[in-house]
Amino acid sequence: MQDNQLPLLIDSHAHLDGDKFANDLDETVTRATANGISHILTIGCDLESSANSIAVAEKYEHIFAAVGVHPHDATEINDATLAQLKTMLAHPKVVALGEIGLDYYRDHSPREIQRSAFRQQIQLARKVGKPIIVHDRDAHEEVIQILKEENAAEVGGVLHCFSGDLNMAKQCLKLGFYLSFTGTITYPKNEEIREIIRELPIERMLVETDSPYLSPQKFRGKRNEPAYVRYTAEKMAEIKGLTIDDVARITSRNCHDLFGIGSVDQSGKIAYQIRNSLYLNITNRCTNSCIFCAKFSNFIIKGHELKLDHEPSVSEVKQAIGDPTRYAEIVFCGYGEPLLRLDLIKEISRWLKDQGVSVRINSDGQGNLVYGRNILPELTGLVDAISISLNAPDAENYHHLCHSTFGAEQSYQAVKDFLQQAAQYIPEVIATAVTYPGVDIAACEQVARELGVKFKARKYIKVE
């Protein structure tokens, strides 16, 4: 039985078809479910294991399969093999073609044959419209080259058990691929891979066990199994400064988007939790159209769908919050400018302060322009902290980045005035700037210092 207190995770890569699980597969699957593993993807490496993976997926409702020929077995690829794979790919529980790729570490198959098998299977994936699961060991440059030349971005996929460097990781993301990580990220000496996780967006990451291989540090030397994917997720949460709930939600959504496994809530979220804070999404309107704003590609943030079908009422916001004392703070943020709904903010904030809850606002700082008056006194005693997007050291660069409806000079000066005046009414005032390419962060910090407020750089991570 599953522990309902555990956030649900997906093991996106396991090998449950082999001898290692022959004697206790049912028990292994039961342990995974008890540890909050909602779905498992079991992976084929040749025709036999692919067929066996399908059989495992047929036996368990929440297990799905991928079929393909691993580079170790690349000599198996011929027209007949490809025809069999095509038939397997039509099975309703087969969600991907894999694992396929190159392995120049063991070289069990001649490299030219590996390359040919890789290319032919990518071509097959494109024909049937299924994503691919890529094995890459000591063949980084050629893997990227073949993915590009074969237009693998058309179907997308994942670099499983990612072992490349940061440059390769960025190239994978540019191709629209995901990166998947195993228990190796828990190994003490594996700092390089942890740095890659630190630098790249979790919105393009999956977690996996690669069972029965690559057990996390706690079980190193023992057989790995899907239940242990939680240790990888916990380490990822630590690296990214998130909670295990955040990692579970985000990576499960990523699996759904890539493989169609599981389900996600597609309705717009009014209140959404990240770490120990609850964020309120009360409008999608904004006075800026910032070139780095993620909502111009989608409305998903940390696994939450934030596209509203209407602007919520006070009662709807309260209902979405529930018991506010459960959270470290309540933040008016979302995918829009919250101060466009000033009256709602004031009413909700009074309700929150009556319960001793900390309140923060993330704003573009143009509220006084919107209302034609100084609105800051109206927030006195209602707001504990406000973060205001400065984003540039001068009006010209501000307008280039933010495209305010109020124009360059007026909007930038209004932001600076808002920052300076806010300190009279709100205990903590922070100017922020996104580390978008070309933004002079040091100069932005100098402007904040001259205005007498704190400064925080917000890391820009592009999600391809």
Secondary structure by P-SEA (a helix, b strand, c coil): ccccccccccccccccccccccccaaaaaaaaaaacccbbbbbbccaaaaaaaaaaaaacccccbbbbbcccccccccaaaaaaaaaaaacccccccccbbbbcccccccaaaaaaaaaaaaaaaaaabbbbbbbbcccaaaaaaaaaaaccccbbbbbccccccaaaaaaaaaabbbbbbccccccccaaaaaaaaaccccccbbbbccccccccccccccccccccaaaaaaaaaaaacccaaaaaaaaaaaaaaaccccccccccccccccccbbbbbccccccccccccccccccccccccccccccccaaaaaaaacccccccccccccccccccaaaaaaaaaaaaaaabbbbbbbccccccccccccccccccccccbbbbbcccccaaaaaaccccccccaaaaaaaaaaaaaccccccbbbbbbbcccccaaaaaaaaaaaacbbbbbbbbbbcc
